[in-house]
Amino acid sequence: MSFVEELKRRNVFRVAIAYVIIAWLILQVGDTLAPALHLPESVNTALAFFLILGFPVAIILAWAYELTPEGLKKEKDVDRSNSITHVTGRKLDYFIIAVLVLALGYFAFDKFVLDPSRDAELVQATTEAVTEQATESREAETADKSIAVLPFVNMSDDASNEYFSDGISEEILNALAKVKDLKVAGRTSSFAFKTRSEDLRTIGEALRVSHILEGSVRKSGIQVRVTAQLVKADNGYHLWSQTYDRELTDIFAIQDEIAAEILIQLKAQLLDEERQLLASQPTDSEVYDLYLLARQFETYMEHFLSYF
């Protein structure tokens, strides 16, 4: 009898086929249950590893042993005339058919019932991930286009000119606040650091802005010098600095130039109408002085009344 014929007689081929089908079915069930039970991916990997190792073991056992009415015996101890391998083979055939039907049933259930739900969950998870990523990108982009305008320091000999430096800061702040897609820290928050000497990185973290504008104002008669500096809040490095020497009759043009330079450094995309919001008409210096004095008086009164 040839070796192949002996393999057939001992049902080795049938055992191999049955083992492969059962192993595939176990792996499919494990692949489905692992996510539902929140098991790590290593569980399925270990299961596949042990099933692969078990295949040669099953082949060796099928070759070396035979199932008899008295139980499992070594094939060499079984008399050929009393061998029932043909009966065992038919039983294995029925078992293989039953397992194949079960496997096909599971395959159909997985294909037409589980797959659509998994696809829907995958689409939902992907959509949520993309949406979250887009939101984070927008937030990061918005955060990068944020600025706080600190009160400009009065460097004039006359301390009463402080109202003028505060007015410059407020007007620049108000102009920047009208620009689309640019986050500007409010006046109250920015002016809270007026008399506090703190690191700009600390101020940036406190106000949650990526850029800080600071500067100084020197006034002499109708001449004014405004110095502005744009600083990166996270490292304290200067990105841009400029000094403006103007007559007070053109004070709003000064504000326009400073705001425009800051917007360029921030790479904010401005529309024509937004640039127009930054531009103002020149006014009389005396009228503007009175306006700033009134604003300062109003601020002092608010602080005074807050104590009562």
RAHUWO-V696144 format. One line per field, one symbol per residue. phi: phi as a letter, one per 20 degrees, with the letter a starting at -180 (. if undefined). A space follows every 10 residues. Layout:
phi: ???
//
This chain:
phi: .ffffffffe mfffffffff ffffffffff fefgffelef ffffffffff ffffffffff fffeccecge oecfffedfg fdfdffffff ffffffffff ffffffffff fddfggffff ffffffffff ffffffffff ffffdcbcdf gfeedffeff ffffffffff fffffffeef mdecfffgff ffefddecff ffffffelce ccdcabcdcb meebdddccd cfffcmefea bbdcdbeffd ffffgfffff fffffelfed egfffffeec efcfffffgf ffffffffff ffffffed
//
